[in-house]
Amino acid sequence: MKKYIIIFIATVAGITSCKKLDVTPPDKLSNLNFWKTSADADLALTGMYTTLYARSGQIATYAPMWYENFSDDSYTQNNQAGAQQALVAGLTPSSGGFVGDGNNSLYINAYKSIASTNTFLANVDKVLTGDKLTQYKAEAYFIRAFSYFLLAETYGNVPLLTADPITSDFKQKVSKSPRTDILKQIESDLNNAIAGLPNQKYTTGHAVKGSAQGLMTRVLMFEKKYTEAAAMAKTIIDGGLFSLNDNYSGNFYKPDQKSSPEIMFSVQYSAPTVPHPDALTMILILPGYVDLQGTQDMINEYEANDPRKKMTFFFPGDTPADGWPYTQTVGKPGVNNWTEGFYPSKKWLDPKITNPQPGLLDDQDYVWIRFADIKLMYAEAQNEVAGPDASVYKQVNEVRSRPGVNMPALASGLSQAAMRDKIRHERRVEFALEGLRYFDMRRWGIAKDKLNGFIQNPLIPATKTIYKDNFDFWPLPQSEVDRNKPNLIQNEGY
């Protein structure tokens, strides 16, 4: 774990150096050198949120779209996030990308974020009091819960660390805690966040009460606590602070994201000061990349005339009038590394950008929680508890019938099982390329059925994906297991 601590110390040292020259060696930085004034709390809070960004030259583990490439929704021809390797060759403790590739891995980056929040929580009361202290600590609790939940649903049993890494023995080897303990800590942190965060709309990038309630709903769904999940989702719905965006596509690019009433939490960027280190537009559509391409299976999931299909993907023959960003070409396989048999992502692209070039600075916010998700989680949980009552129909139909989508209402008289299938369908098409499908399949227990032997491209039927029972939780990075031997034991089956 010492790598996380060293990186955090360096980050804090960089923050303080922006204020004045600090001749204290970075490895000697202590709480006495930093926590002096309320301004230090502001800097540390900013640093805590900064842990959700990617370093230069890397794609972000907190960018939700890349998790789609681990699912049956999309394909990455350049192995972004290590997803294609994981699907075609299978997961191993040495898998690259998000799975276990050092500073690129979700495991490492999540613990950097956790280290930051642990230090913040241990020290912020030295310089703040009152309502500001309550809110700042609540934001830290939210960020820690957010990171721990990604670890719990992805890796399963992981080390549980809540002490300040700067004052604790960072050379001590760590062991795993049961996932139940991790989830208990997440729920505790989220309860603290809900109690201390402002009950207002989400606008500035700082978590609000609805952010924490939304994440809590997702955690409860993962735990299959359906009664509690339905109650939490209903609290958000009845609170009236969030609503569906009449412009579905506007949830995924600037400036429309800034005014979306639907976004409840996102990782916010602002070009040119805080752009993506690698332009998202470049990776999605520039020649040599095009690394989020929908599968035919994903396209087949859409109902006839569902406009979200063409809001989410490009199709052969698309022109600038259809959103194709190049004025001199028509979209088709073979153009700009468009792979025949797949469909490039249109979601997440800013339609105002034409003829994008390398060096572009873009800043689409990475949306993690939308109000549509709350409505569909309510419907799913309530259907599991009570069957398809009127409230279940209402929430699903309102997502389907939002302006600009206008899909017809579900047929009446559905059984609980039939409604379950309809909700799962709706989640797939509503949140395509938003990073939820992979985790939905795993919590539903259908990942192996869907992904073992899945043919990503019908034009290449011999290439099939691999999914084993133990893949429901990723292996811990082998480098971390080796560093913490014999305490840290690899996940079962790897």
N, C-alpha and C positions, 0 to 999 in steps of 0.2 A: 504493500500500500504506500510505500514511501514516495513513489513516483508522483502520486496525486498531491501529496503535501508539498513537495518541492515546486511543482508547477503552480500551486496556489500561492505559495510564498512569493514566487516571482511575479505573479499577477498583482498581488497587493503592493509589492515594491514598485511596479510600474505605475500603479495608480498614484501612490504617494509622490513619485518623482514628478508627476505633472503639476503638483502644487509647489514644490521647491526642491532644490538639490538636497538629496539625502545621502550622506557619505557612509551610512551604516551598511556593512556588507549584507546582501540579501539573505544569506543563510543565518544571519544574526537577528533578523527582523523578529520583533516580539510584539505582544499586545501593548506593551508600554510605549513602543515607538509609533503606534498607529492610532489607537482608540483614544483620541484627545478631545475632539469637538464633534458637534452634531454634523458638521460637514463631512467628517470621516464616515459617518453612518450612511450619508447619501452616496459617497463614493463606493463604499462596500456593497450597498444595495445594487448600484449599477453594475459592479463587478459580478455580483451573483447572477443577474440576468444575462450578463455577457457569456456565462458558461454555456448558454443554450445555442451559441453561434458556432460556426465551423471556423477552423483556422484557414489561413490562405492556402489555396491549392487543394482544398478538400471539400467534399460534399458533406453536409451537416447530418449527423445522426439524429438531430432534432428537426429534420425536414421530412414530413410524413410521407410524401409521395414515393420515396425510394423503397419503403416497405412493401409497396404494391408489387414490386418485382420479385418478391418472395412468394407471391400468390399466383392464382390462375387468371388474374386480371391483366397483367402486363409483362413485358419482356425487355430486358436490357442487353443490347448487343455488345456493349463494352464492359459488362459485368459490374455496373455501378452497384456500390454497397456490398459487393461480393455475392449478389443474389443469384446470378446465373450459375456460378460455381456451386452454390449451396443446393440449387434445385437439380442440376444435371449430374453433379458428382457426389452430392450428399454432404451433410454437415459433418465437420470434424473439429477437434479442438484447435487445429491449425488453420481453419478456414479464414479467408481474408475478409476485408471490408468490415461491415458493421458487426460481424459475428465475433471476430477475435484478433483483428489486425491492429494491435497496439493503439496508437492515438486515434486511429480511425474507428475503433470499436465502440459500440454503444456502452459496453461494460466500463471501459476506461473513462469515457466522457461523462457518464452518469455519476461515477464516483468523484470526478472533479467537481461536478455541480454539488454533490452532497457534502464534500469537504468544505466548499465555500459556504454553504448554508450552516453547517455545524459551527464554523468559526464565527459567523455572523450572529447566530443565536446565543453563543457563549459570551459575546462581548458587547452587543449593541446597547445593553442596558447601562453600560458605563457612560454613555454619552447622550442617551435619550430618556425621556420620561413621558408619561401620559398617553394621550391618544396616538401620537406619532409613533411612540415605541410599540404600542399595541398593533398598529397597522403594519409597521415594518417587520415585526416578528411574524405576523400572519402571512406576509408575502413570502418570507423565508420558509415557513412551514409548508406553504403551497408548493414552492419550487422543490423542496426536498421530497414531498409526497409524489410530485410529478415524476421525478427521477427514479425514486424507488419503485413506483408502479411500473414504469417501463422495464426495470430490471426484473420485477416479480413476474410479469406476464411473459417476458421473453426468455429469461434464464431460469426462473423458478426459485430455488433456494440459493441465496446469496448472503455475503457478510452483512450484518446489521451494525452500522457504525453511527453513533450520534454524538460522540465526544469531539471537542475542539481538537483538530489534528495538530495544531501548532503547539499546544501544551501537552498533548498525550505522546506516548512512545510510538512514533510512527515506524519504528523498526520492528515492532512486535508483529509476528505472523498472525494472520487472521484465519478464521474458519467460517463455514456457512451457518446461517440460522435457518430454521424451518420457514417455508414460505408463509405459513400461518402467522409467524411472528412478524415477518416483513409487512404483511397485510394489516396486522393489528397496529403497527407503527404508522402505516399510511393513513389508516382511518383516524388515529389519534391526531396526526398532523393536520389532516383535513378538517377535523372538528375544530381545532384551534384556529385554522385559517378562516373557516366559515364564521366563527365568533368574532374575529378581529378585522376582517376585510370590509371595506365600504360596500353598502348595498346600492350599487349604481351600475349604469351601463358600462360596458367595456370599451374604452377608447384609447388609452395612452400606452398600452402595452403592459401596464402594471395589473396584476391579478386583482379581481374584484370578488365579491362574495359568490356571484354566479359562476365564476371560473372554478372555484373550489367545490361548489355544489355539483357542477357538471362533471368534474373529475370524480367526485364521490359516487355519482350515479354510475359512472363507467366502472369504478372499482367494485361496487356492489353487484353489478351485472357479471363481472368476472368471477366473483365469489358465489354466484347463483343465489344471492339473497334477494329474490325477486320482489318480495313484499316491501322491503326497505328501499330497493331501487325505484320501484314505482312511486313510493311516497316522496322520495327526494326529487324525482323528476317532476312530479305534480307540484311540489313547492316552487320549483323554478317556473313552470308554466303559469301557475296561478299568480306568481309575483308580477308578471306583466312587464318586466324590464326588457325582455328580448322578444323578437318576432322574426318570422321568415322574411328574407330579403326578396322583394319583388323581382330583382335582377339576380337570378341564380348565378350566372357567370361572374357577376361583380364581386362575389365573395373571394375571388382568387387573383385579383390584380388591383393596382393602385390607379387612381385615387379612390376607386369605389369601395375598397376594403375599409377605408377610413370612416365611412358613413354607414357601413353595413350594420343593421340592427340584429343580425344573426350571429355574428362572431362573438364568442364568449371567452376564448383565449387563443393567442397566436404568438409566434416569435416574430417580433416586428423589426423591419429594416427601414432604412431611409437613405436613398442615394442622394448625393454622392458620398456623404459622410459615413454611412453604414450600409454599403451595398453587399450583395452576395459575393463571397470570395471568388467563386466561379459562377458566372452569370447563369441563373436558372434557365433563361431563354436559350442560351448557348447549348446547354446540355440537352434541352428538349427538342431543338429544331435546327441547329446549325449543322452544316456538313461535317461528317466525322463523328457525330454524336447521335442524336435522336434516340435517347436512352430510356424512354418511357412510352413504349408502343403497346397499345391494347391488343389482346389476343382475340381470335375469332370467337372463342367461347364467351368472352366478355361482351362482345358486340351482339352475340346471339341472345344474351340475357335481356336486352331491351325489348319492351313491347313495341308493337307497330306504332309509329308516329310519336314516340316519346322524344321530345325535343332535347332532352338531356344527352342523348346519344351524340348529336352533332354539336352540342355545346362542350363535349368532353373530348371528342376525337376528330381527327381529320380523315377524309375519305377520298379515294381516287377521283380526280376531276375537280377538286376544290380549287377555287380561285380566290383572289383578294376579297371578292364580294362575300365569300364564305368564311373569311378570316384567315386564309392562307397568307402568311406574312411576306411572301416574295412577289414583287410586282411583275417580274419578267418570266415567271414560270407558273405552271399549273401543278398542283400537288398530285403525285402518283408514285408508286413504287419505283425505286431506282433513282429518284431525285432526292438530294440531300440525305443520303443514307437511309431513306425510307425502305424498310425491309418488306418484300412482298409477303403477304399473308398476315401482316400486322397493320396497326393503325396508330399513327403518331398522336401524342397528346396535344390537345387544344386547350384543355383546362390548365390553368396556371400561366398561360401566355397573355401578355398585355396586348390587346388588339390594336393599340395605337402604335406599336412598334412595327415598322416595315423594313424589309431588307436588313435584318440584324446582322451585325458583324462581330468578330472576336474583339474583345475589349469593351463590349457593352457593359454598362453598370446598371443592373436592374435590382429591384427591391420588393418583389412580391412577398407579403407576409406569409409565414408558414402557419396555416390555420389548423389548430388542434381540436378545438371544440366548437361546434356549431349548434344553434338552437334546433335545427332539424334532427340532429343526433339525439337531443334530449327527448323530442317528441316520439321518435322511433324507439328509443330505449324504454320510454314509458309504455308504449304499445306492446313491446315484446315482453316486458316484465309483467304487465297487467294481464296479458293473454296467458302467461304461464301460471298466474295466480288464480284468475277467475274466468279464463276463456275469453272469447271475442265479444266483450260487452260493447255498449255504445261508445264508451270513452276510447276504446282501442280503435274502433273504426274512425272516430273523429280525428285522432292524431295522425293516423296513416293517411287518411283522405286529405287532410290539410296540407301535408307535405306534397302529395301528388297533385293537388289542385292549385298550388301557388301560382300567381300571375306569371306568365311566360312559360310555365310548364303545362298546366291545364290538362293533366291526365284525368281520365274518368274515375269516379269513385269505385271502390271495391264492391263486388257483388255481395248482396246481403246473404245471411244464412250460412256463412262459412263455419266449418268445424274448428276446434282449437288447432288441430294439426294443419289444416288448410290455411288458417290465418298465420300460423308460424311460418309456413312456406312463403306466404305473401310478404310478410315483414322482412324475411331474409332476402327475398328478391329486391324489395324496396331499398334496403340498406346497400345492396351491391350497386344498384344503378345510381342511387342518390350520392353515394360517397366514393364512386369510382375514382381511382388515382389519388385518394386522400389518406391512404395508409391504414384503413380500418379492416379491409377484407381479410388479410392474413391473420389478424388477431381474432376476428369474428369466427373464422373457420376453426381455429384452435379451441376457442372456448365452447363452440357448438359441438366439438368432437367429430368434425367431418373433414379435417385437413387431410388425413391419410386417404380417405375415400376419394377426395377431389384431386389430390396432388401426386399420389403414387401411381405412376404410369400416365400422367397427364401429358397430352400432346399439345405443346404450345402453338405449333404452327401446322395446320392440316396439310400444308404443302410439303412438310418434312415429317412424315408420320413415324419414321424410325427413331426420332429424337424424343425421348420421354423423360419426365422428371421423376425424382426419387423422393419418397417421404416415408420414414419409418416411425413407429410408435414413439420412440424417444425424442424425435424431432419436435415434439410439442414444447420442449424447452431446449434452448440452444446449449451447446457445451460452453463451459467457462473458457476464456482464452488460456491456452496452454502456458503462455508466459506467466500468467498470474498464478496458476496452479504450481508451477515450478518455483516461483519466487516465495511461495508460502508453504512449501512442503515441510512437514507432513500434515499440517493443519487443514489446508484447503483441499478438499477432495473433489475430484472431477464429477460432473453430473452423470447419472446412471446411463449406461449404454454407449459411452464414448471412450 
